[in-house]
Amino acid sequence: MTDQTSLTYSLIHEAEYRLKKRVRRTELIHSHHFSDHLGIPLYFKCENLQRTGSFKIRGAMNFMTAQSKEALAGGVITASAGNHAQGVAFSADLLGVRATVYMPETTPPQKVFATRDYGADVVLTGRNFDEAYAAAVQAGRESGALFVHPFDDPLVMAGQGTIGLELLEEIPDLANLLVPIGGGGLIAGVATAIKETNPGVRIIGVEAAAAPSMSLALKTGRIVETPLTVSLADGIAVKRAGANTFPIVQQLVDDVVLVGEEDIALAIVGLLERTKLLVEGAGAVPLAAIMSGAASNLSGKTVCLLSGGNIDVKTISVVVERGLLAAGRYLKLKVELDDAPGSLARLTAEIATARANISIINHDRRSKSLPIGKTEVLVELETRGYDHIQDVIGHLEGVGYEVEVLK
């Protein structure tokens, strides 16, 4: 593997030339709402609007267009949780090269279908990215196909670094940049591009608390394997930081912070509602870091790099519900009633008096756990925030109901 010192500012400029007519120069959007709400001039770099739906096409395309025809003759192979897969598949199709992609069995179907639609052969294997990666490396050795690393290669990092060049052109007085971290290829490339000419820019990496591989590596001073838990930010859930990316992050990144699942859900919902941008969990972590306070003491022009928008349709409904719950705009209650005519009607009338809107209601008279003469009601309500939730609960308890709040 190429040594990490091979990633240079000039390599990023070469990537810029290769990618100029092949990838989209994504929009930089100023958010009036979040700027006013968070108290800083806030911008979004919208890689979720990139071709294939994420920044990954930059690294994959740069790597493959830098290769000779002979190197590509046996095809390419890679492993990915979804976004790199689509970048490789799209690039391979454009160059007329056969591509094979190993993806975890847990990959959202939308990412699998999109990768196949770009013409790649998809192999689903392993419980997570790291297991799929091991299988892909072995298959590449056996087949002779060229392996395209998702993040730990100088050409891949250089491709991602072109985002940094675009940002400096658009905001020369950039003060802060928040970047998602998985294996570290994106932040290594962008930090190299920016710090070369604007070393005063504060670069903050953001990881999901469920996958803190770079944070742990920085704390211990070495790369360590990190246990993973399920995260909305599946695109950055890797067990180990990159061997080539880690030293660059050590040298150039000012801080790395963690965000929780509720924070990620809130950011996704906020972006959808307030900016009309659909962003996946990995892409929402920069905004989540600011909203949650994980990234603090920010002043001056600040950019959140929205790295991707390839969120599974089924996941959207779960995320929206979690985001609404976290924002105090959704409330689930269990209430025990007398099993008598009119009891349910009286409960719904009291809910209306408290100005809550019923979304779902389930009336159960047959549960074995209920005393004779009692019935159970599960109700889901639309509310207007935490103060309203307390008003609703207080009102119902004040008129005699025993209320249990459900998670």
N, C-alpha and C positions, 0 to 999 in steps of 0.2 A: 504494500500500500504506500502511496506517495506520502512523504513526510509533511506534517502540518505547515512547515515553513514555506511550502510551495504555494500557499494561498497568499497572493500579493495584490496590492492595489492595481498594478498593471494587468494582472490576470482578470480582474473584475472589468476593467475597461475593454479587454479583448472580448469578454462575454457580452458586454453591452453592444459591441459591433455585430457579433453573431446573432444576437436575439432581436435586433432592431425591427426587423420586418416579420418576425416569427411569433412574438408574444405581444400581448397588449400592454401598453403603458397605462396602468390602472389609475383611476381617478383618486384625487385627494380631496376629501369633502370636509368643509368646516361645519361643525355641529353647533348651531346656536343654542339648542336645548341643553345639551350636555355641558357646553361652555358656561352657560348661565347657572346651571344646576351645580356644577362642580367647582366653579370659581376660577377656571383657567381657560385660555384659548385652546380648544381641543379640536383636533382634526383626525379623520380616519383615512388611512391608506387602504384602499379597497381591493385587496387581492382576492376577495371573494367574488369579484366580478371578472377575474382573469379567465382566459381560455382554460378549460377543464375545471374551473371553479376554485383554483388555489394557486399559490405561489410556486408550487412544486414543479410546474412545467418549465420554469426558468432554469433550474438546476439540471433537470433531465435533458432538456433540449441543448443546453450548453455542452454538457458532457458528450452527448451523442454526435453533435455537429463538429466537435473537436477531434473525432476519431477518423481514422483512415477507412477506406472501403474494405480493406482486408480485415481490419479489426472487427467490423460489423458483419462480415460475411456469414458468421455462424449464428447470427441473431444476438439478442440481448435478453438478460434475465434479471429479475429483481424481486425484492420483497417489500411489501407495503401494507399499511393499514387502510389505504384507499387513495389518498391524494397523489402521492408519488406514483402509484400504479397508473393513474390516469395520465399523468405527465409523460411517463415512459411510453405508454400505449399510444398516445397521440403523436409523440415525436417519432416513434418507430413507424407508425403508419405514414407520416409525412415523408420519411426517408426511405420507405419501402423495405423496412427491416422487420424480421419476425421477432415478436416479443412474447415472453412468458413471465407471468407475474404470480408469485406466491403470496397469498393473503391469509390472515387468520380466519378461522372458522366463524369467529364472532363479528367479522366485518359487516357493516350495514349493507343490506341488499342493494341499495341505490348505488353504492360505490362499486360493488361487484358488477352490476349491470352496465354501468357507464364504462368501466374498464374493458369489458367484452365488446361493447359497442364501438370502441376505438380500434378493435381488431386484435387485441391481445388474447393469448391463451391464459386462462385463470386457473390456478390450482389452490383450492382451499385446504389449509392444513395448519394445525397448531392452535393453541388456546389464546395466543397473543402474538404480537409482532415478532418478538425475539425467537419464538419457536418457528414461525414462518420463515424468518431470516435464515436460521440455521439450515432449514430444508432447502432453501433457494441456493445458498452457497454450495451445498453438496451437489445439488442438481447441476449447477453451473460448471463445477469441476468435471463432472461426468460427461456433460454434453459439449463442453468447449465454448458455450455461449459467453458473451462479455457481460460481466456483472456490473450493474449500475447501482451504486450505493445510494440509499435514500438521503444520506446527509454527510457521511464521513469521507468525502472526497474533495480535493481542492477545486476541481472543475464544477462540481455540484454546488459547493459553497460560493464559488465565484458567480455562478448564475443567480443565486439568491441575492448576492451582494449588489446586483444591479438595482434592486429596490432602493438601496441606500443612495446611489447616484441620483436617482429620480427625486428622492426626497430633498437632497441638498440643492438641486436646481429649483425646486418648487418653494422650499422654505429655507433660504440661506441662514436665517437667524433661528433655526430650530434649537429649542432648549432641552426637550426630553423626548425620548422615543421608547415606547414599550413594545416588546416583541415576545411572542410565544416561544417557549423552549420545549422541544422534545429531545432529539438527539443532539441538537445544537447547530445544525448546518445553516439554518436561516439566520440566527443571531450572529454566528461567527462571520458569515459573509457580509451582512449589513453593518456590523460593528467595524470590520476592516475597511469597508468603503467610506464610512462616515468619519471615523477617528483619524484617518490619514490627513484630512484637510480641516476638520472641525473637532479637534480633541475635546473641546469644552462641552459637547453635547452629552447629556447624561443618558446612558443606555441602560434600560432596566429589562431584565428577562423575567418572564412570568411562566410558572409551571402550575399544573394542577397538583393540589396537595396529595391526590391519589397516586401521583407518579413523579416524585421529587428527585429524580436521578441526578440532575445537574446540581441541585442544591446540596445534596449529600456529598457529591464529589468535591464541591468547593469547600465544604466544612471539613472534610477529612484530608483534603489535599491530594486525593487520588480517586480514580474511577472505581466505584463500587456497584455491585448488583443490588437493585432496589426491588423489594416486593411490590407488586401492583395490585390495586383494587379497581373495580369498575368505575369508569369516569365518563361524564358527558364529553370530555375532551379526549376522545379516543385517538385522535390524530397525533397527539403528543405523548401518548402513554408508552414509554419505552423503559426497559429495565436498566439500561446503561447509557451514560453519556458517550459521545464519540471520542475515540482516542485522538483524533486530529482536531476535533472541535473544542475539546475541553481546555487545552492550553490557550487557545485564542480567547475563550470566554474568561479564563483566569486573568488574562492580560488586559482585555479591552472593555469588558462589561462591568458597569459600576455597581450593579446590585441585581440579585435574583430574589423574587418573592413568590409566595404560594397563595393560591386561591382555592376555596372550597366549592363543592358542587352547587350549593344554593346560590353562591355568588356568580357562578358561571351561568346558571339558569336565569338569574335576574338580568345579567348583561345581555343574553340572547333575546329575552323578551323586550328589554329596553331598546335595543337596536332595531328590532322589528317594529315596535310601536312608534318610536320617536324619529327614526331615520329611514324607515322602510327598507332596511337592509337585512337580508336573511344570512346569518352567519352561523357556522358550526361551532361546537363547544371550544375546540382548540383556537378558533379565530376570535372568540369572545373574551378570552382570558385577559388581554391587556385592559379592556374597559372594566372587567370585573375587579382587577387589581386597584384601579382608581376608585371605583364605587365603594368597594369594601374598606378602603383605607390601607390595604396592604402596601400600596405604593403611595408614599406621603411626601410632604414638603416639596410639592411640584409648583413651579412658577414658570411663566413664559410659555411660548408656543409648544404644545405637546401633541405628539402623534401616537395613536394606537394603530398598530399594524394588524389589520383584520386579515388573517392569513388564509382563510378559506371559507367557503359557503356550502360545502357538500354535506348537508345534514339530511339524514334519512327522514322521509315523510312521517313514518310512525313515531320517530323520536321527537318530532316537533310537538305533537300533542302532549307528550310526557313532559317535555321541557317547559312548555307554556304553563301547564298546571303547576309544576314545581316553582316556576318563576312567580306566578300569581300567589301561590301559598307563601313564598318567601317575602313578597311585597305586602302581605296582609290584605290581599284582594280576593281571597278564596278561603272559605271556612267549611270544614267538615264537622258535623255534630252528630252525637247519638243522644236521643231523648227517649225516656221511658214514659209511656202514657197509660191511662186507664183504658181498658178495652171496652169502650162504650161509644155509642153513636155520638158524633159531633166532636170527639176528642181531637182527631186529626185536623178538622176544620178550625178549631180554636187555636191549635198550635200554629197553623199557617197564617192565621189572622194576626197573632202576636208577632210572628216574623215580619209580616208586612208593616205592622206598627213600628218595628225597629228599623224600617227602611232597608231591609236586606232583600235581595232577589233570589228566589229558589231556582237553582240550576238543575239538581237531581234530587228526587225524594224516593225513599224505599220504605214501605210500611210492612212489617213482619209480625204476624200474630202467632206464628207456629214454632218459634225457637224454644228448644227444650230448656234453655237457661232462664226463661222468663217465668215469673210466678204466675199462677192462675189469676186471670182477670187483668193481666197487663199485656201491653204490646210495645214493640220497639220500632222507633223511626230513625233511619239514617238519612240525614239531609245535607246537601252540599249547597252552599250559599255564595253568591257574589257580594263582596263587601268593598268598602272604599278605603281600606287601610287599617292599621292596627288599632287606632282609636275607635273606629267604627266597630271592629270586632269586639272590643271590650264593651261597647254600648249594647251590642246585640246580646252578648252573653249575660250582661248585667240585667238587661230588661227581662230576658226569659227566666232567669233565676228569681228576679223580683216578683214575677207573677206566679211563682211556685214550681217551676220546672227544674228537675235535676239534669244538668247538661254536662256531657262528656265531650271534650274537644278531641278529635281524631287527627292523626298525622297523615 
